[in-house]
Amino acid sequence: MRRLLLAAAFLFAAFVPAQETRKFRAEDQDRRFKKWLEEDVVYIVTPEEKAVFQRLKTPEEKEQFIEQFWARRDSEPRTGVNKFKEEHYRRIAYANQKFKSAIDGWVTDRGRIYIVFGPPTSIEKHPMGGTYVRPTSEGGGITDTYPFEVWHYSTVPGLGHGLDLEFVDPTQTGEYRMAVRETDKDGLFMTPGLGMTKLEDMGLESREGRIRSSDAGRNLGLEGDAQSGVMVNSLLKMQEYFGLRRPPTLRFSDLEAAVETHVHYDQLPFRFRYDVLRVSQERALCPLTLEIAHRDILALSGSAEAAHADIHIYGRVERLNRQIAYEFEDVVSAELSARSPRARSLYQRPLPLEPGRYKLTLALKCLQTGRMGTVETLLIVPAPSGGLETSSLILARRIGAARPGEYFPSQFTTSGGLKVYPNVSGVYEVNEAVALYAEVYNPAVDPSTRRPATVVLCEIAADGAAAPLVSDDITSGSCVYDGTKISIAKMWHDLNLPFGWYWLRMRVSDTIRKQTVVATRRFQVEAPPASPSVP
């Protein structure tokens, strides 16, 4: 009987609909993303980042956002280990272990401060409270206190040096709350005639006045006794309190300021382009690719032979009503050498966007030279037409298979598992391979074969010429249908084109619907530069 029950249970599990399994996985992902936003990074995520994350639709977009969230806070991106992320999660674990009371440690005030600012320089602990001799700054005199701690920080970014934070346990349950006023720890504060300050003892200050003064943070219209100075101290405490609740500032504030003030720089040359790859009818992924020529940076560095460069990148995508749709920071590091005059660094950031018109703003700064470059441009994500259409036609220098562990939409990786390195400038050397990547959407499918019936023809023609130099039917061998779209990848290795300008034209014909779409890109073939004379 037991075996029959086990067999029945197995059969029931085996026939659980696939959509139910997908539903459970989607719910797990939703819970994980919700926990990441509302627990893991709740104290360090900026309002702008939170708004962008909440607008993302697909798990892939959210995974990429999380990856870049940590990358932009990594102070040493070349090490391969994100020390900021590791330290952040260590602090969360420590807070949960050390500051837990009736609530989890990360939720408490001590946990929040520890997670954001790390361990204090020193801690003064009064776990039992008791008799307390007030310093002159708090009015002097003797009183009794609740359990409290004073955390001293030598430096807190954005708030200055020599910061003392008090945490008080008025309920004596182990949950220490951040004090806004010095009187928060005073157990006799509301008891007339006990725990008096020196001024109260001398008759120069009333308890009622001190209560009103200490309440300045809640009722700023009530003025207390000016002699005590408690009003000023309370306002300073409130300033510190709300300052500590702000997320840490981003690394590249100088680049953000350059964007905000609309000051344009052209001291640091770079090239860029964006392409549009459709993810769904409502979303597109727009790979933004930057190209930095090493010879340009080397010329600015004043070094004739070799140099190291760290390029800070700040980017912002805004809707035309100035609402930020996406924002990012990153670092590109490169070793420069005069022996490689054609060397360049490529950087790519896939931008998840809805159809519409946006303003793209980029700011780059070379850390070693201090030179900056900025640019603004219109970014357009077309709305789907519903018929046969193509993505951007991406001219590339190289196309290859993604390595294990590299998944879409990481840098240069397509949904089909290819690595596509765009030719941002559109300039090729003689005998350099010319590569093409594009995607075709909404092809009609033959019911009998369950595959589209499309023909893809590529032509390369000299600028101004009527007849093409190359006419290549790449339907077989260069096109892959994955059930939703056709991915096209093609490399020409032996074109032997002379110097000049050319057009690459891709014509896609749907023989079922009798529809045709054409995409074109212009490119140049130029002579290689003369090799530098190296002694």
N, C-alpha and C positions, 0 to 999 in steps of 0.2 A: 504493500500500500504506500509506504513511504517513497519507494522508487517511482510509483505512478504519479504521486504528487510533485516530486522533483521534476519529472519529465514534463508534466503539464505546465509547471512554472517556467521551465526552459522554453517550451513552445510559445507560451504567452509573451515572454520577453522577446523572443525572436520575431514576433509579428507586431511589435510596437511600431506604428507608422513612422517613416523617416521624418515626416514633418514635425512629429512630436519631439524627436531627438533634437532636431534643429532648434525647436522652440526652447527646449531646456538649455541648450548651449547659448542661445541668444540671451536668455534670462541670466545665465551665469556671467556673460560678458557685461550685461547692463549693470549687474550688481558690482562687478569688479571696477568698472569705470566710475560708478557712483561712489564707491569707497575711495578710489584714488582721488577724486575731486573733493569729496566732503570730509575725508579723514587724513589721507596720506599727505596731501599738499595744501590743506585748507589754510594754513598759516602763512604760506610762502607764495601762493599763486596770486598774481595781480588781478584786479577786476577785469582788465582788458583780456587777459589770457583766459579767465573763467568764462567770459562772454563768448569768446571764439570757440572754446571747447564745447560749450553747450549748443552751439549752432552746427557742430559737425554731425553728419548723419551716419556714416558707415564705420564699422569697427576698424577698418584699415586706416581711415583718416584719424581716428582717435589714437590708435597705436602709434602712428607717426608723430602726432602732436606730443604724446607723452615722451617719446624718444627725444624729440627736439627740445622739449621743456627742460629735460635734464642736461642736454648738450649745451644749451645756452648758459647754464649755470656752472659748467665745468671750467675751472680756472686753468687746468692743465690738459687741454684736449689731446695733446700729442702722446700722453702716457698710455692711452688705451684703457685706463681705469678711471672712472668718474668718482673722484674722492668726495665731491660734494654730495652725490646721491648716497654713497655708502655711509657717510657721516650723518646724513639726515635720518636714514632708517635706524642707525645705531642710537641716535638721540630719542627717536620714538620708542624703541625697545626699552631704553633706560628710564624714560618717563613713565612708561606703563609699569615698570618694575618698582620704581622708587616712590612715585607720587600717587599711587592708586589709593582711593578711599572708597566712598560709596559709588564713585564714578571712575571710569578708566583714567589712568594717569595722563594720557595725552590731552584729555579734555580740560584738566585743571589749569589754573593760572601758572603754577610753577612748571607744569609740563609744557605749556605753550611757550613760555619764555625760554626754557631750556632747549626746546626743539629749534626755535628761531635763532637764538643768540649763543647757544652752547653753554658749557659750564661756566659759572661765574669765577672771577679771580679769587674770591674768598667768600665764605658764608659765616655769618654770626647767628648761632642758633639759641633759642630760648624755648625748648620743647615743653616746659612746664609753666611758662609765664611767671607770674609772681611779682615780687617787689622790683620796681624799676625807677632808677634815678634819671629823670629827664635831662637831656643836654639843654644848654641855654637856648639853642635854636628852636626847641620845642616848648619853651616857657619855664624850664627848671622845675624844681619841686619833686616830690616822690608820689608814686601811684602804684597800682597793681595792674598787670597786663594779662591778656589772653596769650596762649602760646604764639610765638611769632619768629620769623627768620628775616635777616637782612642779607640780601645778595649784593655783593659789590662787584661791579664791572669796571675795569680800568678804562675800556673804550667800548662804545656801542655805535656802530656806523649810523650816521644820520642824527644821533642824539648827543654826541660829544664824549667827553672823558669824565671819569670819576662819578659813575652813576650808582646810586644806592637804591635798591628796590626792596620794599617790605612786603612780606606775605604773612597774613594773620589767620589764625584758626579760631574764630569767635564761637563756633559751635562745639569746639573740642572733639571733632569727629575725625581729624586727620586731613580734612580738606582746607588747605591754606589758600586764602584769597588775596589777590594783589591789593594792597592798601592804596587808596587815593589820598587819604589824609593821615597825618601823624597820629591823630586821635583814634584811628580805627582799632589800634591795639590796646587802647586804654580801657580796662575793665571797670573803672570807677567814673568814667566820663559823664554818665548820666545820673550819678549819685551826688546830690548837693552836699557840700561841706567835706567831701572826701577826695583825696588825690588832687589837691589844689596846686596850681602853678605858683611861682613866686609872686607874680603880679596879683593873683587872686588873694594870696595870703597877706599882701600889703594893702589890699583894698583898692588897687589901681585897675583891676579888671574884674568883670563879673562872669560867673559861669554861663549865664544866659547869653552874654555877648560872645563868649568863646564858642558856644554851641552854634550860634548863628554864623560866626566866622568860619568855623570848620565845615559848615554846610555850603560854603561858597560855590563848590563845584556843582551842587544841585540847584541852588537858587542864587544866581549871581546878583539879584537885585537886593539881597539882604547884606548890609554892611555890619561887620563886627567892630570890636575895639581896635582902632588903628595901631595902638601901641604894641600889640602882641606880635604883629607881622604874620599871623597865621593865615590871613587872607592871601598874601603873596605866596606863601609856601603851598597853600592848597591849589592855587592856580598853576604853579610850577609842577606840582604833582599830577594835576590833570593833563597838562601838556605832555609830560613824560608818559602817562598812562595811554593816551591816544596815539602818541608817537610810536610806542612799542607795539601797538596793534596793527600798524601798517606793514604790508609785506616788504621784505628787503628790496632795495633798489636793484635794477638790472645793471649788467656790467658796462654796457656801452652807452652811458647817458650822454656822452658828448656827441655821438652820432645821432641819437634820438633828438637832441637839442638842435642839431643842424637841420634835421627834417622839420621840426616844429617851427623854426624861425624862417624857413624858406630861403636860407642862404645857400647858394650853389657854388660848388667847388669843382675845378677841373684839373687839380694838381696831380691826381692819381688816375691814369688812364685805365679803363677796363671796358670790355664789351659784354653785352648781355642779349638774351632773347628769351621769349616764352613761347610755349606751344600749348595746344589744347587737346587733351585726350579725354574722351567722354567715359565716365564711370557708369552713369545711369541717365535717365531722361531729365533728372533734376540736378545732377551733380557732374562736375568735370574736375579732372586733376590736371593742373597746368604746371608742367615742369619749367621752372625758371632757372636758366643756366647762365653762369657768369664765367668769363674767360679773362685771365690776367696774364699778359705776356711777361715772362721773366726779364726780358731785355729792357722793358720799360721801367720795372722796379729797380733793376741793377743800375740803370742810368741815373735814377733819382738818388740812389744810395751813395753815390760818389766813389764806389768801388769798381775798379776795372776788371777784377778777376772773379771774385766770389763773395757772396753775402747770404745771410739768413733773413727771411722776411716773415712777419706775422701780419696778416691782413684781417682786420676786424670788419665784419659785415653786419649792417642793420637794414632790414627791409620792412616796408609797411604797405599793405593793400587796403585802400579805403573805397567805400562806396561813394558815389558822387554827392551824397548828403553828409560826407565826412565821417560816417560811422566806420570804425575799423573792422574789416573783415578778416584780416590775418596780419600777424606781426612776428618777426623772428630776428634772432641774432646768431652769429656763428663766427668761427675763426678758421682761416685757411693759412697753413704754414708751408713754406717752400724753401728749399736750398737752391740758390741762384748761382749760375756759372756762365762765364763768357764763352765757354767752350760749346755751349748748346744754345745758339742764337734763336732757334725756333721753339725752345721749351716754353711751356705754358702750364698754368694751373687751372683746372676746371672745378667749379662748385655748382651743385644743383639743389634746389629746394622745390619739391612738389607742392603746389598751392591748391588746396581743396576749395573750390568756389562754385557758386550757383551761376546759372546764366545771367549775364548782365554786363554793365560797364563799370570799370573801376579805375582808380588812379594808383599806379604803382610807383613807389618812391624807394630809391636805393641810396645808401651812403656807405662808402668804404674808406677805411683809414689804415695806412701802413704804420704799424707801431714803431718801427725803427726810424723812419724818416719824418713821421708826423704829417705826411701828405694825405689829403683827402680828395675823394671824388664823389659827386652826387649826380643823380639823374631822376627825372620824373617822366612818366609816359602813361598813355592810356592803355589799359588792358581790357580786352573785349572777349567775353565768353559767349559765343553764339548760342541762341536757343535752338533746341533740336527741331528739325523740319518734319520729322516723321517719315521722310523718304530716304533714299540712298544718299549717304553723305560720308565724308572722310574727316579724319583728324587733320591737324597740321601735318604738312609734309616735312619731316625732319631730315635734313642733310647731316650726315655723321662722318666722323673720321674712322670710327671703328665700331663694329658690332660683334658681340660674343655672348657666350652663355654665362649666366649669373653663377657665382660660386655658391657652394652649399651654405645655407644660413642667410643668404641675401634674398629678401623677399620684397615684392612690390608692396608699398611704393617707396622704397629706399632710393638713395641717389642713383640715377641712371638706369634703374631697373624697371622693366615693363611688366605688365600683368602676365605676359607669356613667358617670363623667365629669361629674358634677354637683357644684356647690358648694352645700352646705346649711348655713345659719347658724341654729343652734337658738335658740329663744326659751327661755332657761334658766329665767326666772322664771315663764313661762306667762301673762304679763300683756301685753295688747295695748291700744293706744289706740283710741279711736273712729275708724272709717274706716281703720285700719291693716290691711294685707293679712294674712290668716291662711294659713299654708302647712303642708303635710303631706309627710313623707317616710317611707316604710316599705319593707320587703322581704318577699316571700313565698317560703317554701322548700318543697321537695318537692311541687310541683303535679304532678298526673297529666298525661301528654302524650297527645294524640290521635295514634295512629299514622298516620292519613291526612294530617293537616296538620302533624304534628311540633310542635305548639304546645299549650299548656295550654288548657283550656276553663274559665276562671274568670270570676266576676262580682264586681266590687268596688263596694260601695255605701257612701257616706259620709253620715252624718247629724250635724247639729249641733242640740242641744236645750238649752234653758235649764235651769238646775239645778232639779230637782224637777218639771219638766214632763214629761208623758207623750208629747205629740205633738212631733215634730221641727220646728224652724223651717226647716231646710235638709235636703233629701234629694237626693243627687247620685250618679248612676251614673257613675263615672269609669273604667269598664273600657276605654273607647275614648279614646285620646288622652293618658291619664295613666299607662298601664302599659306597661312594656317588658320583654319576656322575652329573656334572653341565653343560653338553653340550660341554665342551672342554677337560675335564680331569676327572680322577677318584681320589678322595681323600680317603686315607685309614687311619683310626685311630682305634687302638686297645689297651686295657689294660688287663693284666693278673694279678689278685690280689692274687691268691692262688697257686703259682707254687711250693713253698716249696723246692726250689733247695738247695742242700748242697753247701758248700764252693767250689769254683773252677772256671774254665774258661768255657765259653759256646759260641756257635754260634747261632745267630738268622738268619734264612734263609727265605726270602719271594720269593715265586715263583708265577709269574703272567702269566696266559695262555690265549691267545686270541683264542677262538674256531672258530672264523670266518676266520681269516687270518692264523690260525695254527702257531702262533708265541708264543714264551715263553721267558720271561726275568727273571733273578734271581738277587736279591740284598741281601747282607749279612752284618752283623755287629757282631763283637766279644765283649763280655762283661764278667764281673767278678762278682761273689757273694762272699763277704767277711764277716767275723765275725764283729759284732759291737765292737767298742772300749770299754774298761772298763770305767765305770762311774767315774768321778773324785770325790774324797772325799771332800765334802764341809762341813766345820764346821758349 
